Amino acid sequence: MVTTILRLPAVKSRTGLSRSTIYLRISNREFPTPISLGGRSVGWIESEINEWIENQVNLSRNYESGDIA
């Protein structure tokens, strides 16, 4: 299995979140943490971002249908 690393612009595009919101959610443990790519470069594992997006969709759908109290 190939692991794809996403850089910040791709993560912002896929999630619709701003840079500051991404880092705020990371500090609150509400978003996947990036991995170091060396120097001052970081990236996110694509499968973790996809899982986060899927979870957000499921939470939204469950809330809208009244499944969550």
PDB file of N, CA, C and O in Angstrom:
ATOM      1  N   MET A   1       0.840  -1.182   0.000  1.00  0.00           N
ATOM      2  CA  MET A   1       0.000   0.000   0.000  1.00  0.00           C
ATOM      3  C   MET A   1       0.885   1.244   0.000  1.00  0.00           C
ATOM      4  O   MET A   1       1.823   1.346   0.791  1.00  0.00           O
ATOM      5  N   VAL A   2       0.590   2.168  -0.870  1.00  0.00           N
ATOM      6  CA  VAL A   2       1.355   3.399  -0.988  1.00  0.00           C
ATOM      7  C   VAL A   2       0.740   4.454  -0.070  1.00  0.00           C
ATOM      8  O   VAL A   2      -0.475   4.651  -0.067  1.00  0.00           O
ATOM      9  N   THR A   3       1.580   5.124   0.700  1.00  0.00           N
ATOM     10  CA  THR A   3       1.126   6.199   1.569  1.00  0.00           C
ATOM     11  C   THR A   3       1.350   7.520   0.845  1.00  0.00           C
ATOM     12  O   THR A   3       2.471   7.840   0.450  1.00  0.00           O
ATOM     13  N   THR A   4       0.277   8.282   0.677  1.00  0.00           N
ATOM     14  CA  THR A   4       0.368   9.577   0.026  1.00  0.00           C
ATOM     15  C   THR A   4       0.387  10.663   1.092  1.00  0.00           C
ATOM     16  O   THR A   4      -0.410  10.646   2.029  1.00  0.00           O
ATOM     17  N   ILE A   5       1.305  11.601   0.936  1.00  0.00           N
ATOM     18  CA  ILE A   5       1.440  12.724   1.855  1.00  0.00           C
ATOM     19  C   ILE A   5       0.863  13.963   1.185  1.00  0.00           C
ATOM     20  O   ILE A   5       1.192  14.288   0.044  1.00  0.00           O
ATOM     21  N   LEU A   6      -0.006  14.646   1.923  1.00  0.00           N
ATOM     22  CA  LEU A   6      -0.607  15.886   1.425  1.00  0.00           C
ATOM     23  C   LEU A   6       0.052  17.076   2.101  1.00  0.00           C
ATOM     24  O   LEU A   6       0.280  17.061   3.310  1.00  0.00           O
ATOM     25  N   ARG A   7       0.351  18.082   1.341  1.00  0.00           N
ATOM     26  CA  ARG A   7       0.865  19.328   1.901  1.00  0.00           C
ATOM     27  C   ARG A   7      -0.314  20.221   2.266  1.00  0.00           C
ATOM     28  O   ARG A   7      -1.451  19.939   1.887  1.00  0.00           O
ATOM     29  N   LEU A   8      -0.049  21.288   2.996  1.00  0.00           N
ATOM     30  CA  LEU A   8      -1.090  22.156   3.539  1.00  0.00           C
ATOM     31  C   LEU A   8      -2.086  22.666   2.488  1.00  0.00           C
ATOM     32  O   LEU A   8      -3.290  22.619   2.741  1.00  0.00           O
ATOM     33  N   PRO A   9      -1.642  23.150   1.327  1.00  0.00           N
ATOM     34  CA  PRO A   9      -2.643  23.621   0.356  1.00  0.00           C
ATOM     35  C   PRO A   9      -3.664  22.549  -0.035  1.00  0.00           C
ATOM     36  O   PRO A   9      -4.843  22.854  -0.212  1.00  0.00           O
ATOM     37  N   ALA A  10      -3.222  21.310  -0.170  1.00  0.00           N
ATOM     38  CA  ALA A  10      -4.136  20.221  -0.520  1.00  0.00           C
ATOM     39  C   ALA A  10      -5.083  19.912   0.634  1.00  0.00           C
ATOM     40  O   ALA A  10      -6.260  19.628   0.411  1.00  0.00           O
ATOM     41  N   VAL A  11      -4.582  19.963   1.860  1.00  0.00           N
ATOM     42  CA  VAL A  11      -5.416  19.708   3.038  1.00  0.00           C
ATOM     43  C   VAL A  11      -6.471  20.805   3.161  1.00  0.00           C
ATOM     44  O   VAL A  11      -7.639  20.521   3.426  1.00  0.00           O
ATOM     45  N   LYS A  12      -6.058  22.055   2.968  1.00  0.00           N
ATOM     46  CA  LYS A  12      -7.005  23.173   3.015  1.00  0.00           C
ATOM     47  C   LYS A  12      -8.079  23.008   1.948  1.00  0.00           C
ATOM     48  O   LYS A  12      -9.260  23.230   2.214  1.00  0.00           O
ATOM     49  N   SER A  13      -7.679  22.624   0.755  1.00  0.00           N
ATOM     50  CA  SER A  13      -8.619  22.456  -0.348  1.00  0.00           C
ATOM     51  C   SER A  13      -9.605  21.326  -0.076  1.00  0.00           C
ATOM     52  O   SER A  13     -10.801  21.471  -0.330  1.00  0.00           O
ATOM     53  N   ARG A  14      -9.119  20.217   0.432  1.00  0.00           N
ATOM     54  CA  ARG A  14      -9.983  19.055   0.668  1.00  0.00           C
ATOM     55  C   ARG A  14     -10.949  19.272   1.830  1.00  0.00           C
ATOM     56  O   ARG A  14     -12.086  18.802   1.790  1.00  0.00           O
ATOM     57  N   THR A  15     -10.501  19.980   2.861  1.00  0.00           N
ATOM     58  CA  THR A  15     -11.330  20.134   4.060  1.00  0.00           C
ATOM     59  C   THR A  15     -12.165  21.403   4.053  1.00  0.00           C
ATOM     60  O   THR A  15     -13.191  21.471   4.729  1.00  0.00           O
ATOM     61  N   GLY A  16     -11.739  22.409   3.299  1.00  0.00           N
ATOM     62  CA  GLY A  16     -12.423  23.697   3.327  1.00  0.00           C
ATOM     63  C   GLY A  16     -12.065  24.522   4.543  1.00  0.00           C
ATOM     64  O   GLY A  16     -12.696  25.546   4.807  1.00  0.00           O
ATOM     65  N   LEU A  17     -11.054  24.089   5.293  1.00  0.00           N
ATOM     66  CA  LEU A  17     -10.625  24.791   6.502  1.00  0.00           C
ATOM     67  C   LEU A  17      -9.451  25.707   6.202  1.00  0.00           C
ATOM     68  O   LEU A  17      -8.667  25.450   5.289  1.00  0.00           O
ATOM     69  N   SER A  18      -9.336  26.773   6.974  1.00  0.00           N
ATOM     70  CA  SER A  18      -8.194  27.666   6.837  1.00  0.00           C
ATOM     71  C   SER A  18      -6.997  27.092   7.588  1.00  0.00           C
ATOM     72  O   SER A  18      -7.135  26.165   8.387  1.00  0.00           O
ATOM     73  N   ARG A  19      -5.834  27.649   7.322  1.00  0.00           N
ATOM     74  CA  ARG A  19      -4.612  27.218   8.007  1.00  0.00           C
ATOM     75  C   ARG A  19      -4.764  27.349   9.513  1.00  0.00           C
ATOM     76  O   ARG A  19      -4.431  26.425  10.257  1.00  0.00           O
ATOM     77  N   SER A  20      -5.266  28.492   9.967  1.00  0.00           N
ATOM     78  CA  SER A  20      -5.377  28.718  11.409  1.00  0.00           C
ATOM     79  C   SER A  20      -6.371  27.752  12.052  1.00  0.00           C
ATOM     80  O   SER A  20      -6.146  27.292  13.172  1.00  0.00           O
ATOM     81  N   THR A  21      -7.459  27.441  11.364  1.00  0.00           N
ATOM     82  CA  THR A  21      -8.433  26.495  11.909  1.00  0.00           C
ATOM     83  C   THR A  21      -7.852  25.097  11.976  1.00  0.00           C
ATOM     84  O   THR A  21      -8.088  24.374  12.944  1.00  0.00           O
ATOM     85  N   ILE A  22      -7.099  24.708  10.967  1.00  0.00           N
ATOM     86  CA  ILE A  22      -6.449  23.389  10.982  1.00  0.00           C
ATOM     87  C   ILE A  22      -5.538  23.272  12.189  1.00  0.00           C
ATOM     88  O   ILE A  22      -5.613  22.285  12.921  1.00  0.00           O
ATOM     89  N   TYR A  23      -4.676  24.260  12.414  1.00  0.00           N
ATOM     90  CA  TYR A  23      -3.740  24.183  13.534  1.00  0.00           C
ATOM     91  C   TYR A  23      -4.439  24.313  14.881  1.00  0.00           C
ATOM     92  O   TYR A  23      -3.983  23.730  15.865  1.00  0.00           O
ATOM     93  N   LEU A  24      -5.533  25.064  14.948  1.00  0.00           N
ATOM     94  CA  LEU A  24      -6.317  25.144  16.183  1.00  0.00           C
ATOM     95  C   LEU A  24      -6.918  23.781  16.501  1.00  0.00           C
ATOM     96  O   LEU A  24      -6.867  23.328  17.645  1.00  0.00           O
ATOM     97  N   ARG A  25      -7.479  23.136  15.504  1.00  0.00           N
ATOM     98  CA  ARG A  25      -8.074  21.814  15.715  1.00  0.00           C
ATOM     99  C   ARG A  25      -7.021  20.759  16.047  1.00  0.00           C
ATOM    100  O   ARG A  25      -7.299  19.830  16.805  1.00  0.00           O
ATOM    101  N   ILE A  26      -5.831  20.889  15.498  1.00  0.00           N
ATOM    102  CA  ILE A  26      -4.738  19.977  15.857  1.00  0.00           C
ATOM    103  C   ILE A  26      -4.419  20.147  17.336  1.00  0.00           C
ATOM    104  O   ILE A  26      -4.265  19.161  18.056  1.00  0.00           O
ATOM    105  N   SER A  27      -4.318  21.400  17.793  1.00  0.00           N
ATOM    106  CA  SER A  27      -3.984  21.642  19.205  1.00  0.00           C
ATOM    107  C   SER A  27      -5.086  21.163  20.136  1.00  0.00           C
ATOM    108  O   SER A  27      -4.823  20.845  21.296  1.00  0.00           O
ATOM    109  N   ASN A  28      -6.335  21.106  19.636  1.00  0.00           N
ATOM    110  CA  ASN A  28      -7.460  20.605  20.427  1.00  0.00           C
ATOM    111  C   ASN A  28      -7.689  19.110  20.229  1.00  0.00           C
ATOM    112  O   ASN A  28      -8.664  18.547  20.728  1.00  0.00           O
ATOM    113  N   ARG A  29      -6.777  18.477  19.492  1.00  0.00           N
ATOM    114  CA  ARG A  29      -6.862  17.043  19.187  1.00  0.00           C
ATOM    115  C   ARG A  29      -8.136  16.692  18.416  1.00  0.00           C
ATOM    116  O   ARG A  29      -8.735  15.638  18.627  1.00  0.00           O
ATOM    117  N   GLU A  30      -8.536  17.596  17.519  1.00  0.00           N
ATOM    118  CA  GLU A  30      -9.742  17.405  16.719  1.00  0.00           C
ATOM    119  C   GLU A  30      -9.431  17.233  15.235  1.00  0.00           C
ATOM    120  O   GLU A  30     -10.340  17.224  14.404  1.00  0.00           O
ATOM    121  N   PHE A  31      -8.157  17.098  14.905  1.00  0.00           N
ATOM    122  CA  PHE A  31      -7.731  16.990  13.514  1.00  0.00           C
ATOM    123  C   PHE A  31      -6.443  16.177  13.486  1.00  0.00           C
ATOM    124  O   PHE A  31      -5.650  16.248  14.425  1.00  0.00           O
ATOM    125  N   PRO A  32      -6.224  15.408  12.426  1.00  0.00           N
ATOM    126  CA  PRO A  32      -4.995  14.605  12.346  1.00  0.00           C
ATOM    127  C   PRO A  32      -3.735  15.468  12.445  1.00  0.00           C
ATOM    128  O   PRO A  32      -3.676  16.569  11.897  1.00  0.00           O
ATOM    129  N   THR A  33      -2.746  14.957  13.143  1.00  0.00           N
ATOM    130  CA  THR A  33      -1.491  15.680  13.274  1.00  0.00           C
ATOM    131  C   THR A  33      -0.608  15.439  12.050  1.00  0.00           C
ATOM    132  O   THR A  33      -0.607  14.349  11.478  1.00  0.00           O
ATOM    133  N   PRO A  34       0.136  16.463  11.659  1.00  0.00           N
ATOM    134  CA  PRO A  34       1.028  16.294  10.513  1.00  0.00           C
ATOM    135  C   PRO A  34       2.274  15.503  10.902  1.00  0.00           C
ATOM    136  O   PRO A  34       2.586  15.340  12.081  1.00  0.00           O
ATOM    137  N   ILE A  35       2.965  15.026   9.894  1.00  0.00           N
ATOM    138  CA  ILE A  35       4.248  14.364  10.107  1.00  0.00           C
ATOM    139  C   ILE A  35       5.346  15.279   9.573  1.00  0.00           C
ATOM    140  O   ILE A  35       5.123  16.066   8.654  1.00  0.00           O
ATOM    141  N   SER A  36       6.516  15.164  10.157  1.00  0.00           N
ATOM    142  CA  SER A  36       7.655  15.965   9.721  1.00  0.00           C
ATOM    143  C   SER A  36       8.223  15.388   8.436  1.00  0.00           C
ATOM    144  O   SER A  36       8.412  14.178   8.308  1.00  0.00           O
ATOM    145  N   LEU A  37       8.491  16.275   7.492  1.00  0.00           N
ATOM    146  CA  LEU A  37       9.115  15.865   6.233  1.00  0.00           C
ATOM    147  C   LEU A  37      10.566  16.328   6.173  1.00  0.00           C
ATOM    148  O   LEU A  37      11.237  16.195   5.149  1.00  0.00           O
ATOM    149  N   GLY A  38      11.033  16.873   7.289  1.00  0.00           N
ATOM    150  CA  GLY A  38      12.395  17.380   7.361  1.00  0.00           C
ATOM    151  C   GLY A  38      12.416  18.884   7.303  1.00  0.00           C
ATOM    152  O   GLY A  38      11.585  19.508   6.643  1.00  0.00           O
ATOM    153  N   GLY A  39      13.370  19.461   7.995  1.00  0.00           N
ATOM    154  CA  GLY A  39      13.449  20.909   8.027  1.00  0.00           C
ATOM    155  C   GLY A  39      12.190  21.490   8.633  1.00  0.00           C
ATOM    156  O   GLY A  39      11.763  21.077   9.711  1.00  0.00           O
ATOM    157  N   ARG A  40      11.602  22.440   7.948  1.00  0.00           N
ATOM    158  CA  ARG A  40      10.361  23.053   8.425  1.00  0.00           C
ATOM    159  C   ARG A  40       9.151  22.579   7.635  1.00  0.00           C
ATOM    160  O   ARG A  40       8.107  23.232   7.637  1.00  0.00           O
ATOM    161  N   SER A  41       9.289  21.451   6.963  1.00  0.00           N
ATOM    162  CA  SER A  41       8.210  20.925   6.127  1.00  0.00           C
ATOM    163  C   SER A  41       7.403  19.868   6.862  1.00  0.00           C
ATOM    164  O   SER A  41       7.960  18.997   7.531  1.00  0.00           O
ATOM    165  N   VAL A  42       6.087  19.955   6.731  1.00  0.00           N
ATOM    166  CA  VAL A  42       5.211  18.935   7.278  1.00  0.00           C
ATOM    167  C   VAL A  42       4.198  18.526   6.220  1.00  0.00           C
ATOM    168  O   VAL A  42       3.986  19.226   5.230  1.00  0.00           O
ATOM    169  N   GLY A  43       3.585  17.386   6.451  1.00  0.00           N
ATOM    170  CA  GLY A  43       2.544  16.902   5.566  1.00  0.00           C
ATOM    171  C   GLY A  43       1.597  16.013   6.337  1.00  0.00           C
ATOM    172  O   GLY A  43       1.902  15.575   7.447  1.00  0.00           O
ATOM    173  N   TRP A  44       0.458  15.751   5.752  1.00  0.00           N
ATOM    174  CA  TRP A  44      -0.555  14.917   6.374  1.00  0.00           C
ATOM    175  C   TRP A  44      -0.726  13.657   5.576  1.00  0.00           C
ATOM    176  O   TRP A  44      -0.615  13.674   4.350  1.00  0.00           O
ATOM    177  N   ILE A  45      -0.998  12.554   6.258  1.00  0.00           N
ATOM    178  CA  ILE A  45      -1.235  11.280   5.597  1.00  0.00           C
ATOM    179  C   ILE A  45      -2.641  11.325   4.994  1.00  0.00           C
ATOM    180  O   ILE A  45      -3.623  11.551   5.700  1.00  0.00           O
ATOM    181  N   GLU A  46      -2.719  11.109   3.693  1.00  0.00           N
ATOM    182  CA  GLU A  46      -3.971  11.242   2.964  1.00  0.00           C
ATOM    183  C   GLU A  46      -5.090  10.402   3.565  1.00  0.00           C
ATOM    184  O   GLU A  46      -6.219  10.876   3.682  1.00  0.00           O
ATOM    185  N   SER A  47      -4.800   9.177   3.942  1.00  0.00           N
ATOM    186  CA  SER A  47      -5.847   8.302   4.480  1.00  0.00           C
ATOM    187  C   SER A  47      -6.414   8.852   5.787  1.00  0.00           C
ATOM    188  O   SER A  47      -7.601   8.676   6.061  1.00  0.00           O
ATOM    189  N   GLU A  48      -5.583   9.517   6.603  1.00  0.00           N
ATOM    190  CA  GLU A  48      -6.066  10.116   7.845  1.00  0.00           C
ATOM    191  C   GLU A  48      -6.974  11.307   7.562  1.00  0.00           C
ATOM    192  O   GLU A  48      -7.969  11.514   8.256  1.00  0.00           O
ATOM    193  N   ILE A  49      -6.629  12.086   6.544  1.00  0.00           N
ATOM    194  CA  ILE A  49      -7.480  13.223   6.162  1.00  0.00           C
ATOM    195  C   ILE A  49      -8.802  12.710   5.599  1.00  0.00           C
ATOM    196  O   ILE A  49      -9.862  13.242   5.928  1.00  0.00           O
ATOM    197  N   ASN A  50      -8.750  11.690   4.763  1.00  0.00           N
ATOM    198  CA  ASN A  50      -9.981  11.117   4.215  1.00  0.00           C
ATOM    199  C   ASN A  50     -10.884  10.576   5.324  1.00  0.00           C
ATOM    200  O   ASN A  50     -12.102  10.748   5.277  1.00  0.00           O
ATOM    201  N   GLU A  51     -10.285   9.922   6.318  1.00  0.00           N
ATOM    202  CA  GLU A  51     -11.052   9.392   7.446  1.00  0.00           C
ATOM    203  C   GLU A  51     -11.686  10.533   8.248  1.00  0.00           C
ATOM    204  O   GLU A  51     -12.840  10.431   8.664  1.00  0.00           O
ATOM    205  N   TRP A  52     -10.942  11.607   8.463  1.00  0.00           N
ATOM    206  CA  TRP A  52     -11.472  12.767   9.193  1.00  0.00           C
ATOM    207  C   TRP A  52     -12.672  13.347   8.445  1.00  0.00           C
ATOM    208  O   TRP A  52     -13.696  13.655   9.055  1.00  0.00           O
ATOM    209  N   ILE A  53     -12.546  13.497   7.126  1.00  0.00           N
ATOM    210  CA  ILE A  53     -13.643  14.035   6.316  1.00  0.00           C
ATOM    211  C   ILE A  53     -14.862  13.120   6.420  1.00  0.00           C
ATOM    212  O   ILE A  53     -15.980  13.602   6.602  1.00  0.00           O
ATOM    213  N   GLU A  54     -14.661  11.823   6.308  1.00  0.00           N
ATOM    214  CA  GLU A  54     -15.758  10.864   6.409  1.00  0.00           C
ATOM    215  C   GLU A  54     -16.443  10.957   7.773  1.00  0.00           C
ATOM    216  O   GLU A  54     -17.670  10.905   7.862  1.00  0.00           O
ATOM    217  N   ASN A  55     -15.646  11.094   8.830  1.00  0.00           N
ATOM    218  CA  ASN A  55     -16.217  11.242  10.169  1.00  0.00           C
ATOM    219  C   ASN A  55     -17.042  12.516  10.286  1.00  0.00           C
ATOM    220  O   ASN A  55     -18.105  12.512  10.906  1.00  0.00           O
ATOM    221  N   GLN A  56     -16.561  13.602   9.696  1.00  0.00           N
ATOM    222  CA  GLN A  56     -17.304  14.862   9.744  1.00  0.00           C
ATOM    223  C   GLN A  56     -18.639  14.731   9.012  1.00  0.00           C
ATOM    224  O   GLN A  56     -19.658  15.238   9.482  1.00  0.00           O
ATOM    225  N   VAL A  57     -18.637  14.059   7.875  1.00  0.00           N
ATOM    226  CA  VAL A  57     -19.872  13.831   7.132  1.00  0.00           C
ATOM    227  C   VAL A  57     -20.837  12.999   7.964  1.00  0.00           C
ATOM    228  O   VAL A  57     -22.019  13.327   8.060  1.00  0.00           O
ATOM    229  N   ASN A  58     -20.337  11.920   8.569  1.00  0.00           N
ATOM    230  CA  ASN A  58     -21.192  11.059   9.382  1.00  0.00           C
ATOM    231  C   ASN A  58     -21.761  11.809  10.580  1.00  0.00           C
ATOM    232  O   ASN A  58     -22.943  11.666  10.893  1.00  0.00           O
ATOM    233  N   LEU A  59     -20.932  12.608  11.254  1.00  0.00           N
ATOM    234  CA  LEU A  59     -21.421  13.400  12.386  1.00  0.00           C
ATOM    235  C   LEU A  59     -22.500  14.370  11.932  1.00  0.00           C
ATOM    236  O   LEU A  59     -23.512  14.533  12.613  1.00  0.00           O
ATOM    237  N   SER A  60     -22.300  15.003  10.809  1.00  0.00           N
ATOM    238  CA  SER A  60     -23.258  15.961  10.280  1.00  0.00           C
ATOM    239  C   SER A  60     -24.570  15.268   9.915  1.00  0.00           C
ATOM    240  O   SER A  60     -25.649  15.768  10.233  1.00  0.00           O
ATOM    241  N   ARG A  61     -24.478  14.143   9.261  1.00  0.00           N
ATOM    242  CA  ARG A  61     -25.676  13.417   8.840  1.00  0.00           C
ATOM    243  C   ARG A  61     -26.445  12.873  10.040  1.00  0.00           C
ATOM    244  O   ARG A  61     -27.675  12.927  10.063  1.00  0.00           O
ATOM    245  N   ASN A  62     -25.729  12.348  11.041  1.00  0.00           N
ATOM    246  CA  ASN A  62     -26.381  11.823  12.241  1.00  0.00           C
ATOM    247  C   ASN A  62     -27.056  12.937  13.025  1.00  0.00           C
ATOM    248  O   ASN A  62     -28.158  12.754  13.542  1.00  0.00           O
ATOM    249  N   TYR A  63     -26.410  14.077  13.116  1.00  0.00           N
ATOM    250  CA  TYR A  63     -26.978  15.204  13.840  1.00  0.00           C
ATOM    251  C   TYR A  63     -28.242  15.701  13.151  1.00  0.00           C
ATOM    252  O   TYR A  63     -29.253  15.966  13.802  1.00  0.00           O
ATOM    253  N   GLU A  64     -28.177  15.824  11.828  1.00  0.00           N
ATOM    254  CA  GLU A  64     -29.321  16.325  11.065  1.00  0.00           C
ATOM    255  C   GLU A  64     -30.509  15.369  11.127  1.00  0.00           C
ATOM    256  O   GLU A  64     -31.656  15.815  11.087  1.00  0.00           O
ATOM    257  N   SER A  65     -30.255  14.062  11.226  1.00  0.00           N
ATOM    258  CA  SER A  65     -31.354  13.107  11.250  1.00  0.00           C
ATOM    259  C   SER A  65     -31.894  12.900  12.653  1.00  0.00           C
ATOM    260  O   SER A  65     -32.860  12.160  12.840  1.00  0.00           O
ATOM    261  N   GLY A  66     -31.274  13.553  13.661  1.00  0.00           N
ATOM    262  CA  GLY A  66     -31.751  13.450  15.028  1.00  0.00           C
ATOM    263  C   GLY A  66     -31.239  12.251  15.787  1.00  0.00           C
ATOM    264  O   GLY A  66     -31.745  11.949  16.868  1.00  0.00           O
ATOM    265  N   ASP A  67     -30.233  11.546  15.247  1.00  0.00           N
ATOM    266  CA  ASP A  67     -29.684  10.375  15.917  1.00  0.00           C
ATOM    267  C   ASP A  67     -28.831  10.738  17.126  1.00  0.00           C
ATOM    268  O   ASP A  67     -28.605   9.903  18.002  1.00  0.00           O
ATOM    269  N   ILE A  68     -28.361  11.970  17.176  1.00  0.00           N
ATOM    270  CA  ILE A  68     -27.521  12.425  18.283  1.00  0.00           C
ATOM    271  C   ILE A  68     -28.361  13.324  19.174  1.00  0.00           C
ATOM    272  O   ILE A  68     -28.998  14.262  18.695  1.00  0.00           O
ATOM    273  N   ALA A  69     -28.362  13.041  20.454  1.00  0.00           N
ATOM    274  CA  ALA A  69     -29.162  13.860  21.384  1.00  0.00           C
ATOM    275  C   ALA A  69     -28.426  15.117  21.789  1.00  0.00           C
ATOM    276  O   ALA A  69     -28.951  15.917  22.564  1.00  0.00           O
TER     277      ALA A  69
END
